Amino acid sequence: MQRASEDFLSKLVSSARQAIARGRYDVKRHPSPRRSLRGAIGESRVLPIIAEVKYRSPAEGPIRRAEGAARMARLYANGGAVAISVLTEEKYFEGRLEFVPDVKKAVAVPVLMKDIFIDPVQIDAAERVGADAVLLIAGLFNRILSVMSLQEMIAHSHSKGLEVLLETHTAEEYLMAGQTEADLVGINNRNLETLEVSLENSFRLLRYPRVKPVVCESGIRSRKDAVSLINAGANALLIGSTLMRSRDPAESVRRLAGA
């Protein structure tokens, strides 16, 4: 019997395939300057926060009333976010591809595009809408759910001028990621098998040697959480739901970053 988490991942991939088939990623080009996510993290003078525009979560339901992604991005940037993450998956996260060029025009920091990347046509679309980096999920490639291997998808992303944040959850994925050509490695604190979130996952994996900048994701709610993860070895933090729920996103970013 297939586990619920596997069913959900299969649903995500099925939805992505349907979107590709109907031409969702056939988008026009939005010329924009390229910015380095890895560089911005390394140059940050405060605790590096990648603030995420995310209106819905499959695990939590609606997070915030849909409003202009550009407005949210400006609030984040004004608060000192080192970069903006934009969820573009439509069916389960209420994302839109047009969020990326809107955000790119609104801020001067790098933009990370998050989607269920399983086909190079999606990478091509990310480049055309102006993304600076893309997030690839190691677990999807381990299950051979992409038309390309992980190495091929990373290489294709680089050929389009995009940096790659490779998201991992297990120790096996984390150690493997360090041997790839990905620019950054992510640690997702959300268990995709149970949808439970635990910061202990980051603390556990950060004990292993780090050969690339590490971004911790999910479940970060306070300045204490943020500082603890940085002290444990993380180079940056990706925070979405906590900031999207905030009445004052800019101030929340300032507080988390220590700006």
Backbone as CSV, one residue per row, in Angstrom:
resi,resn,N_x,N_y,N_z,CA_x,CA_y,CA_z,C_x,C_y,C_z
1,MET,0.854,-1.194,0.000,0.000,0.000,0.000,0.889,1.243,0.000
2,GLN,0.542,2.228,-0.803,1.322,3.441,-0.887,0.970,4.361,0.264
3,ARG,1.986,4.974,0.861,1.757,5.874,1.981,1.153,7.183,1.508
4,ALA,0.468,7.872,2.445,-0.224,9.111,2.084,0.736,10.132,1.520
5,SER,1.953,10.236,2.115,2.913,11.210,1.635,3.304,10.927,0.190
6,GLU,3.468,9.652,-0.132,3.814,9.284,-1.498,2.655,9.615,-2.429
7,ASP,1.451,9.401,-1.945,0.293,9.787,-2.735,0.325,11.279,-3.025
8,PHE,0.683,12.079,-2.012,0.705,13.524,-2.201,1.804,13.928,-3.179
9,LEU,2.979,13.343,-3.033,4.040,13.652,-3.982,3.631,13.260,-5.395
10,SER,2.963,12.129,-5.508,2.483,11.702,-6.824,1.469,12.698,-7.378
11,LYS,0.624,13.239,-6.492,-0.351,14.245,-6.925,0.356,15.504,-7.412
12,LEU,1.395,15.916,-6.684,2.149,17.090,-7.106,2.763,16.890,-8.482
13,VAL,3.362,15.732,-8.670,4.005,15.443,-9.949,2.963,15.322,-11.063
14,SER,1.841,14.670,-10.757,0.775,14.538,-11.751,0.254,15.904,-12.164
15,SER,0.077,16.779,-11.187,-0.388,18.132,-11.480,0.622,18.885,-12.335
16,ALA,1.909,18.720,-12.020,2.945,19.386,-12.808,2.939,18.884,-14.250
17,ARG,2.784,17.583,-14.419,2.758,17.031,-15.771,1.572,17.560,-16.563
18,GLN,0.423,17.655,-15.903,-0.763,18.190,-16.577,-0.552,19.654,-16.963
19,ALA,0.070,20.404,-16.077,0.328,21.817,-16.360,1.281,21.968,-17.539
20,ILE,2.298,21.129,-17.581,3.235,21.162,-18.703,2.510,20.833,-20.004
21,ALA,1.667,19.798,-19.963,0.962,19.354,-21.162,0.023,20.419,-21.713
22,ARG,-0.585,21.192,-20.837,-1.513,22.224,-21.329,-0.814,23.538,-21.653
23,GLY,0.510,23.551,-21.560,1.263,24.724,-21.977,1.411,25.812,-20.943
24,ARG,1.238,25.482,-19.686,1.323,26.513,-18.637,2.682,27.202,-18.624
25,TYR,3.718,26.482,-18.986,5.070,27.041,-18.892,5.548,27.667,-20.203
26,ASP,4.645,27.779,-21.161,4.969,28.487,-22.399,4.724,29.973,-22.166
27,VAL,5.685,30.626,-21.567,5.521,32.022,-21.156,6.467,32.922,-21.931
28,LYS,6.099,34.194,-22.010,6.950,35.141,-22.725,8.123,35.570,-21.848
29,ARG,9.128,36.105,-22.496,10.338,36.512,-21.804,10.149,37.868,-21.127
30,HIS,10.662,37.972,-19.925,10.674,39.237,-19.181,12.136,39.567,-18.891
31,PRO,12.775,40.334,-19.763,14.194,40.641,-19.565,14.425,41.298,-18.206
32,SER,15.435,40.813,-17.494,15.756,41.380,-16.190,17.182,41.034,-15.827
33,PRO,17.811,41.840,-14.978,19.195,41.563,-14.586,19.281,40.305,-13.737
34,ARG,20.378,39.574,-13.883,20.582,38.363,-13.097,21.256,38.715,-11.777
35,ARG,20.756,38.140,-10.701,21.302,38.390,-9.371,21.662,37.057,-8.733
36,SER,22.711,37.032,-7.957,23.185,35.787,-7.362,22.624,35.585,-5.959
37,LEU,21.877,34.492,-5.784,21.360,34.149,-4.463,22.505,33.768,-3.533
38,ARG,23.392,32.946,-4.024,24.532,32.533,-3.198,25.378,33.743,-2.795
39,GLY,25.590,34.652,-3.748,26.371,35.848,-3.449,25.702,36.738,-2.422
40,ALA,24.387,36.898,-2.553,23.652,37.755,-1.617,23.714,37.202,-0.198
41,ILE,23.632,35.894,-0.073,23.723,35.266,1.250,25.113,35.502,1.842
42,GLY,26.135,35.297,1.030,27.497,35.456,1.514,27.855,36.880,1.890
43,GLU,27.207,37.852,1.247,27.517,39.258,1.485,26.633,39.901,2.548
44,SER,25.637,39.188,3.045,24.696,39.778,3.995,25.388,40.146,5.308
45,ARG,25.040,41.311,5.830,25.606,41.772,7.099,24.686,41.462,8.274
46,VAL,23.532,40.924,7.977,22.607,40.482,9.031,22.314,39.012,8.806
47,LEU,21.568,38.401,9.692,21.195,36.999,9.533,20.401,36.861,8.233
48,PRO,20.869,36.071,7.277,20.234,36.040,5.949,18.878,35.325,5.953
49,ILE,17.852,36.089,5.622,16.494,35.557,5.536,16.032,35.568,4.080
50,ILE,15.642,34.404,3.563,14.960,34.313,2.273,13.473,34.274,2.605
51,ALA,12.779,35.366,2.333,11.373,35.487,2.708,10.485,35.012,1.563
52,GLU,9.497,34.201,1.905,8.711,33.532,0.869,7.303,34.109,0.712
53,VAL,6.916,34.267,-0.560,5.550,34.621,-0.924,4.799,33.314,-1.164
54,LYS,3.899,32.985,-0.236,3.177,31.706,-0.292,1.795,31.920,0.307
55,TYR,0.753,31.766,-0.494,-0.592,32.065,-0.024,-1.341,30.851,0.517
56,ARG,-0.846,29.677,0.209,-1.526,28.473,0.688,-0.510,27.362,0.894
57,SER,-0.793,26.503,1.855,0.033,25.327,2.097,-0.860,24.094,2.115
58,PRO,-0.459,22.999,1.451,-1.269,21.778,1.499,-1.459,21.260,2.917
59,ALA,-0.492,21.524,3.785,-0.575,21.031,5.163,-1.380,21.956,6.060
60,GLU,-1.384,23.266,5.750,-1.991,24.251,6.635,-3.199,24.959,6.039
61,GLY,-3.466,24.763,4.765,-4.575,25.452,4.126,-4.213,26.887,3.799
62,PRO,-5.218,27.762,3.640,-4.956,29.167,3.317,-4.103,29.827,4.390
63,ILE,-3.135,30.630,3.967,-2.247,31.296,4.906,-2.541,32.786,4.975
64,ARG,-2.795,33.391,3.829,-3.045,34.831,3.779,-3.927,35.125,2.580
65,ARG,-4.740,36.128,2.702,-5.565,36.533,1.574,-4.668,36.924,0.409
66,ALA,-4.996,36.421,-0.752,-4.177,36.704,-1.926,-4.150,38.199,-2.206
67,GLU,-2.973,38.747,-2.245,-2.781,40.153,-2.580,-1.559,40.219,-3.481
68,GLY,-1.205,41.393,-3.908,-0.105,41.509,-4.844,1.187,40.920,-4.313
69,ALA,1.769,39.997,-5.081,3.047,39.413,-4.667,4.126,40.485,-4.600
70,ALA,4.049,41.457,-5.492,5.041,42.533,-5.495,4.986,43.326,-4.193
71,ARG,3.778,43.537,-3.681,3.649,44.275,-2.415,4.296,43.511,-1.272
72,MET,4.041,42.206,-1.194,4.642,41.399,-0.147,6.161,41.414,-0.281
73,ALA,6.642,41.307,-1.496,8.087,41.288,-1.715,8.728,42.596,-1.272
74,ARG,8.071,43.720,-1.550,8.617,45.009,-1.128,8.677,45.108,0.390
75,LEU,7.636,44.613,1.057,7.644,44.616,2.521,8.802,43.781,3.054
76,TYR,8.977,42.614,2.478,10.083,41.742,2.883,11.436,42.431,2.664
77,ALA,11.615,43.000,1.479,12.887,43.636,1.154,13.138,44.836,2.067
78,ASN,12.085,45.593,2.359,12.230,46.731,3.264,12.640,46.292,4.664
79,GLY,12.258,45.059,5.018,12.628,44.530,6.325,14.022,43.946,6.371
80,GLY,14.663,43.847,5.214,16.033,43.351,5.181,16.196,41.945,4.658
81,ALA,15.176,41.379,4.010,15.314,40.040,3.437,16.437,40.035,2.401
82,VAL,17.253,38.992,2.436,18.377,38.895,1.517,17.924,38.435,0.133
83,ALA,16.750,37.788,0.071,16.194,37.304,-1.197,14.714,37.023,-0.982
84,ILE,13.998,36.860,-2.096,12.576,36.542,-2.054,12.358,35.188,-2.728
85,SER,11.660,34.290,-2.037,11.240,33.019,-2.618,9.802,33.163,-3.084
86,VAL,9.529,32.717,-4.292,8.188,32.836,-4.865,7.677,31.450,-5.242
87,LEU,6.601,31.020,-4.602,5.975,29.744,-4.953,5.090,29.938,-6.172
88,THR,5.346,29.158,-7.207,4.580,29.307,-8.445,3.694,28.108,-8.753
89,GLU,3.762,27.042,-7.932,2.890,25.885,-8.150,1.442,26.323,-7.915
90,GLU,0.575,26.016,-8.869,-0.764,26.606,-8.896,-1.812,25.825,-8.115
91,LYS,-1.891,24.537,-8.292,-3.018,23.770,-7.788,-3.055,23.681,-6.267
92,TYR,-1.912,23.440,-5.648,-1.882,23.195,-4.213,-1.366,24.384,-3.399
93,PHE,-0.681,25.336,-4.073,-0.099,26.466,-3.350,-0.646,27.823,-3.793
94,GLU,-1.543,27.803,-4.789,-2.123,29.042,-5.320,-1.059,29.986,-5.856
95,GLY,-0.004,29.404,-6.436,1.048,30.214,-7.020,0.737,30.598,-8.449
96,ARG,1.457,31.588,-8.932,1.295,32.059,-10.304,2.672,32.334,-10.894
97,LEU,2.870,31.978,-12.138,4.144,32.267,-12.788,4.390,33.765,-12.878
98,GLU,3.308,34.526,-13.046,3.479,35.980,-13.182,3.945,36.643,-11.894
99,PHE,3.876,35.920,-10.775,4.408,36.471,-9.538,5.904,36.772,-9.678
100,VAL,6.626,35.940,-10.428,8.085,36.087,-10.503,8.491,37.404,-11.161
101,PRO,8.022,37.725,-12.382,8.415,39.022,-12.946,7.886,40.197,-12.141
102,ASP,6.721,40.053,-11.535,6.190,41.138,-10.706,7.119,41.424,-9.529
103,VAL,7.564,40.338,-8.883,8.461,40.491,-7.735,9.826,41.002,-8.194
104,LYS,10.315,40.479,-9.299,11.642,40.871,-9.779,11.702,42.371,-10.050
105,LYS,10.612,42.920,-10.584,10.572,44.357,-10.857,10.452,45.182,-9.584
106,ALA,9.897,44.569,-8.536,9.583,45.322,-7.320,10.744,45.430,-6.351
107,VAL,11.708,44.517,-6.439,12.797,44.495,-5.458,14.148,44.417,-6.150
108,ALA,15.195,44.673,-5.385,16.554,44.648,-5.927,17.348,43.452,-5.424
109,VAL,16.662,42.495,-4.813,17.330,41.300,-4.282,17.016,40.099,-5.176
110,PRO,17.790,39.014,-5.052,17.540,37.832,-5.892,16.167,37.208,-5.642
111,VAL,15.651,36.547,-6.679,14.351,35.885,-6.608,14.539,34.392,-6.870
112,LEU,14.099,33.598,-5.903,14.123,32.138,-6.007,12.746,31.656,-6.425
113,MET,12.680,30.857,-7.495,11.397,30.302,-7.934,11.251,28.883,-7.397
114,LYS,10.136,28.630,-6.697,9.838,27.309,-6.167,8.644,26.719,-6.905
115,ASP,8.861,25.563,-7.483,7.809,24.852,-8.211,8.142,23.370,-8.110
116,ILE,7.342,22.540,-8.711,7.631,21.107,-8.762,8.355,20.853,-10.077
117,PHE,9.652,21.053,-10.065,10.444,20.989,-11.290,10.740,19.533,-11.653
118,ILE,10.139,19.090,-12.738,10.342,17.716,-13.209,10.704,17.666,-14.684
119,ASP,10.748,18.811,-15.340,10.965,18.856,-16.788,11.751,20.121,-17.133
120,PRO,12.682,20.031,-18.067,13.470,21.226,-18.417,12.649,22.373,-18.967
121,VAL,11.453,22.117,-19.482,10.639,23.236,-19.974,10.269,24.174,-18.833
122,GLN,10.192,23.647,-17.617,9.906,24.494,-16.461,11.112,25.362,-16.114
123,ILE,12.294,24.806,-16.264,13.515,25.580,-16.046,13.603,26.694,-17.081
124,ASP,13.281,26.365,-18.321,13.273,27.382,-19.380,12.311,28.513,-19.025
125,ALA,11.143,28.145,-18.482,10.157,29.151,-18.095,10.688,30.010,-16.954
126,ALA,11.366,29.392,-15.996,11.932,30.138,-14.869,12.904,31.202,-15.366
127,GLU,13.717,30.828,-16.340,14.659,31.797,-16.906,13.920,32.918,-17.619
128,ARG,12.863,32.568,-18.352,12.153,33.587,-19.125,11.397,34.573,-18.232
129,VAL,10.858,34.111,-17.113,10.106,35.036,-16.249,11.018,35.835,-15.328
130,GLY,12.317,35.545,-15.350,13.256,36.386,-14.625,13.771,35.850,-13.309
131,ALA,13.538,34.573,-13.011,14.058,34.004,-11.760,15.583,34.030,-11.772
132,ASP,16.150,34.121,-10.592,17.602,34.069,-10.444,18.078,32.691,-10.015
133,ALA,17.187,31.940,-9.372,17.521,30.609,-8.878,16.259,29.769,-8.842
134,VAL,16.446,28.450,-8.840,15.322,27.522,-8.737,15.597,26.533,-7.621
135,LEU,14.517,26.030,-7.016,14.636,25.014,-5.977,14.270,23.655,-6.566
136,LEU,15.192,22.722,-6.475,14.954,21.346,-6.911,14.836,20.465,-5.675
137,ILE,13.908,19.515,-5.710,13.650,18.632,-4.570,14.341,17.297,-4.810
138,ALA,15.335,16.991,-3.987,16.123,15.771,-4.182,15.249,14.526,-4.185
139,GLY,14.252,14.484,-3.305,13.412,13.302,-3.190,12.680,12.943,-4.466
140,LEU,12.291,13.938,-5.252,11.590,13.664,-6.506,12.515,12.988,-7.510
141,PHE,13.766,13.390,-7.507,14.729,12.787,-8.434,15.115,11.389,-7.966
142,ASN,15.179,11.199,-6.664,15.480,9.862,-6.146,14.408,8.852,-6.550
143,ARG,13.177,9.330,-6.704,12.074,8.461,-7.116,11.912,8.416,-8.637
144,ILE,12.855,9.059,-9.328,12.875,9.073,-10.794,11.544,9.604,-11.336
145,LEU,11.123,10.740,-10.808,9.874,11.355,-11.237,10.100,12.493,-12.234
146,SER,11.355,12.750,-12.552,11.682,13.792,-13.516,12.105,13.163,-14.835
147,VAL,11.929,13.889,-15.922,12.354,13.377,-17.226,13.863,13.473,-17.390
148,MET,14.521,14.232,-16.530,15.976,14.335,-16.518,16.501,13.814,-15.185
149,SER,17.738,13.405,-15.161,18.376,13.077,-13.889,18.647,14.377,-13.136
150,LEU,18.948,14.253,-11.852,19.256,15.443,-11.061,20.450,16.182,-11.642
151,GLN,21.489,15.447,-11.991,22.685,16.083,-12.545,22.362,16.830,-13.839
152,GLU,21.523,16.223,-14.669,21.151,16.876,-15.930,20.315,18.121,-15.682
153,MET,19.424,18.065,-14.693,18.576,19.225,-14.409,19.391,20.375,-13.832
154,ILE,20.359,20.048,-12.994,21.232,21.096,-12.468,22.026,21.732,-13.600
155,ALA,22.578,20.903,-14.470,23.359,21.415,-15.593,22.493,22.277,-16.509
156,HIS,21.259,21.843,-16.751,20.361,22.633,-17.604,20.046,23.977,-16.953
157,SER,19.822,23.962,-15.657,19.565,25.218,-14.928,20.745,26.167,-15.080
158,HIS,21.959,25.644,-14.887,23.151,26.479,-15.017,23.311,27.005,-16.440
159,SER,22.922,26.216,-17.418,23.041,26.660,-18.811,22.115,27.836,-19.099
160,LYS,21.074,27.970,-18.282,20.128,29.081,-18.416,20.480,30.250,-17.499
161,GLY,21.620,30.141,-16.823,22.044,31.220,-15.945,21.388,31.211,-14.579
162,LEU,20.772,30.081,-14.209,20.058,29.971,-12.928,20.895,29.223,-11.903
163,GLU,20.921,29.726,-10.685,21.534,28.987,-9.589,20.549,27.937,-9.089
164,VAL,21.060,26.942,-8.388,20.228,25.842,-7.909,20.357,25.683,-6.402
165,LEU,19.209,25.728,-5.733,19.102,25.345,-4.323,18.518,23.938,-4.318
166,LEU,19.304,22.972,-3.870,18.876,21.577,-3.870,18.355,21.208,-2.487
167,GLU,17.042,20.967,-2.406,16.389,20.694,-1.124,16.512,19.225,-0.742
168,THR,16.894,18.990,0.515,17.031,17.634,1.035,16.250,17.514,2.343
169,HIS,16.052,16.277,2.763,15.426,16.039,4.068,16.160,14.974,4.865
170,THR,16.653,13.955,4.205,17.329,12.866,4.898,18.844,13.058,4.853
171,ALA,19.534,12.323,5.719,20.992,12.384,5.733,21.564,11.912,4.398
172,GLU,20.968,10.889,3.826,21.440,10.372,2.542,21.345,11.442,1.459
173,GLU,20.207,12.140,1.410,20.032,13.198,0.418,21.012,14.348,0.672
174,TYR,21.173,14.687,1.938,22.047,15.809,2.304,23.489,15.547,1.899
175,LEU,23.992,14.361,2.192,25.360,14.020,1.848,25.536,13.930,0.335
176,MET,24.522,13.414,-0.358,24.569,13.345,-1.815,24.607,14.741,-2.426
177,ALA,23.820,15.658,-1.870,23.720,17.013,-2.419,25.067,17.725,-2.413
178,GLY,25.861,17.438,-1.405,27.170,18.066,-1.323,28.110,17.645,-2.432
179,GLN,27.805,16.540,-3.099,28.651,16.039,-4.179,28.146,16.466,-5.559
180,THR,27.047,17.193,-5.603,26.500,17.646,-6.877,27.047,19.024,-7.228
181,GLU,26.623,19.542,-8.362,27.015,20.886,-8.789,26.014,21.952,-8.335
182,ALA,25.085,21.580,-7.445,24.147,22.574,-6.920,24.910,23.698,-6.236
183,ASP,24.353,24.905,-6.282,25.021,26.064,-5.694,24.816,26.142,-4.191
184,LEU,23.653,25.695,-3.734,23.325,25.696,-2.313,22.558,24.423,-1.983
185,VAL,22.629,24.016,-0.723,21.890,22.849,-0.262,20.839,23.297,0.743
186,GLY,19.622,22.826,0.570,18.551,23.141,1.506,18.273,21.962,2.420
187,ILE,17.895,22.258,3.652,17.411,21.232,4.575,15.957,21.555,4.880
188,ASN,15.060,20.700,4.440,13.643,20.897,4.705,13.289,20.218,6.025
189,ASN,12.802,21.003,6.964,12.421,20.449,8.265,11.073,19.752,8.223
190,ARG,10.388,19.845,7.095,9.120,19.153,6.942,9.350,17.746,6.414
191,ASN,8.837,16.776,7.121,8.919,15.385,6.697,7.843,15.145,5.641
192,LEU,8.242,14.870,4.423,7.281,14.697,3.341,6.522,13.375,3.431
193,GLU,6.895,12.544,4.382,6.140,11.308,4.586,4.983,11.519,5.563
194,THR,5.174,12.409,6.536,4.140,12.630,7.555,3.591,14.050,7.548
195,LEU,4.273,14.960,6.846,3.983,16.395,6.816,4.239,17.069,8.166
196,GLU,4.863,16.352,9.093,5.240,16.945,10.368,6.514,17.766,10.186
197,VAL,6.649,18.785,11.032,7.800,19.682,10.947,8.577,19.632,12.253
198,SER,9.884,19.504,12.145,10.742,19.512,13.335,12.072,20.171,12.998
199,LEU,12.439,21.193,13.765,13.728,21.847,13.565,14.881,20.901,13.870
200,GLU,14.603,19.858,14.618,15.661,18.902,14.949,16.265,18.289,13.694
201,ASN,15.509,18.253,12.615,16.064,17.704,11.378,17.253,18.529,10.910
202,SER,17.141,19.857,10.996,18.265,20.712,10.614,19.440,20.519,11.561
203,PHE,19.171,20.525,12.858,20.261,20.373,13.820,20.982,19.044,13.614
204,ARG,20.222,18.012,13.260,20.822,16.690,13.043,21.713,16.696,11.799
205,LEU,21.210,17.241,10.700,21.980,17.209,9.456,23.140,18.202,9.463
206,LEU,22.997,19.286,10.204,24.079,20.267,10.256,25.306,19.748,11.001
207,ARG,25.180,18.599,11.640,26.349,17.999,12.294,27.302,17.374,11.279
208,TYR,26.788,17.094,10.075,27.642,16.536,9.035,28.503,17.654,8.434
209,PRO,29.646,17.291,7.842,30.489,18.307,7.193,29.707,19.056,6.114
210,ARG,29.942,20.355,6.034,29.247,21.195,5.053,30.241,21.629,3.984
211,VAL,29.903,21.357,2.729,30.789,21.731,1.631,30.162,22.798,0.734
212,LYS,28.901,23.116,0.984,28.203,24.173,0.249,27.396,25.004,1.243
213,PRO,27.028,26.231,0.883,26.147,27.000,1.762,24.841,26.249,2.000
214,VAL,24.355,26.298,3.230,23.164,25.551,3.624,22.033,26.504,3.991
215,VAL,20.856,26.228,3.445,19.648,27.000,3.734,18.671,26.088,4.474
216,CYS,18.280,26.477,5.689,17.290,25.701,6.440,15.899,26.225,6.131
217,GLU,14.940,25.305,5.973,13.590,25.661,5.532,12.543,25.022,6.438
218,SER,11.459,25.725,6.668,10.247,25.231,7.338,10.369,25.232,8.864
219,GLY,9.291,25.694,9.499,9.163,25.601,10.945,9.900,26.644,11.747
220,ILE,10.459,27.659,11.096,11.221,28.690,11.801,10.267,29.818,12.178
221,ARG,10.073,30.010,13.475,9.023,30.919,13.932,9.523,32.103,14.755
222,SER,10.727,32.031,15.261,11.188,33.075,16.185,12.648,33.425,15.947
223,ARG,13.055,34.554,16.524,14.463,34.956,16.465,15.335,33.894,17.140
224,LYS,14.824,33.298,18.211,15.579,32.245,18.899,15.826,31.073,17.963
225,ASP,14.792,30.639,17.228,14.957,29.562,16.246,16.027,29.939,15.230
226,ALA,15.924,31.161,14.731,16.825,31.608,13.676,18.275,31.610,14.144
227,VAL,18.518,32.194,15.302,19.884,32.279,15.817,20.444,30.894,16.111
228,SER,19.606,30.027,16.657,20.062,28.668,16.976,20.510,27.926,15.724
229,LEU,19.770,28.080,14.633,20.124,27.397,13.390,21.395,27.971,12.777
230,ILE,21.545,29.281,12.824,22.768,29.896,12.307,23.963,29.460,13.148
231,ASN,23.806,29.440,14.453,24.900,29.007,15.336,25.265,27.543,15.096
232,ALA,24.272,26.752,14.634,24.525,25.334,14.359,25.220,25.129,13.016
233,GLY,25.287,26.177,12.205,26.006,26.069,10.945,25.251,26.449,9.700
234,ALA,23.973,26.783,9.814,23.213,27.201,8.634,23.741,28.534,8.121
235,ASN,23.684,28.727,6.819,24.121,29.985,6.220,22.973,30.945,5.951
236,ALA,21.759,30.412,5.835,20.585,31.240,5.574,19.343,30.451,5.959
237,LEU,18.230,31.170,6.100,16.967,30.555,6.483,15.883,30.963,5.494
238,LEU,15.079,29.990,5.058,13.942,30.284,4.183,12.678,30.211,5.028
239,ILE,11.969,31.328,5.107,10.810,31.420,5.996,9.604,31.905,5.209
240,GLY,8.512,31.154,5.287,7.317,31.513,4.545,6.113,31.767,5.408
241,SER,5.524,30.711,5.963,4.249,30.825,6.674,4.306,31.826,7.819
242,THR,5.379,31.817,8.605,5.496,32.741,9.743,5.401,34.183,9.280
243,LEU,6.067,34.498,8.182,6.058,35.873,7.683,4.749,36.216,6.982
244,MET,4.175,35.266,6.260,2.925,35.529,5.556,1.776,35.773,6.530
245,ARG,1.863,35.203,7.711,0.810,35.399,8.710,0.995,36.682,9.526
246,SER,2.138,37.280,9.415,2.453,38.448,10.231,1.625,39.668,9.830
247,ARG,1.209,40.441,10.813,0.510,41.697,10.528,1.472,42.745,9.990
248,ASP,2.742,42.594,10.289,3.763,43.535,9.832,4.950,42.727,9.314
249,PRO,4.866,42.253,8.065,5.926,41.398,7.521,7.308,42.038,7.549
250,ALA,7.387,43.337,7.262,8.696,43.993,7.240,9.333,43.961,8.630
251,GLU,8.562,44.268,9.655,9.094,44.259,11.009,9.442,42.831,11.436
252,SER,8.661,41.865,11.004,8.951,40.476,11.342,10.280,40.035,10.740
253,VAL,10.543,40.443,9.502,11.835,40.122,8.891,12.965,40.795,9.667
254,ARG,12.771,42.078,10.033,13.801,42.783,10.787,14.106,42.068,12.095
255,ARG,13.085,41.641,12.773,13.265,40.973,14.067,13.995,39.641,13.902
256,LEU,13.619,38.872,12.890,14.254,37.575,12.669,15.703,37.737,12.220
257,ALA,15.945,38.739,11.394,17.293,38.946,10.838,18.199,39.707,11.773
258,GLY,17.623,40.383,12.762,18.426,41.222,13.636,18.883,42.482,12.948
259,ALA,18.073,42.935,11.987,18.452,44.124,11.197,18.210,45.408,11.978
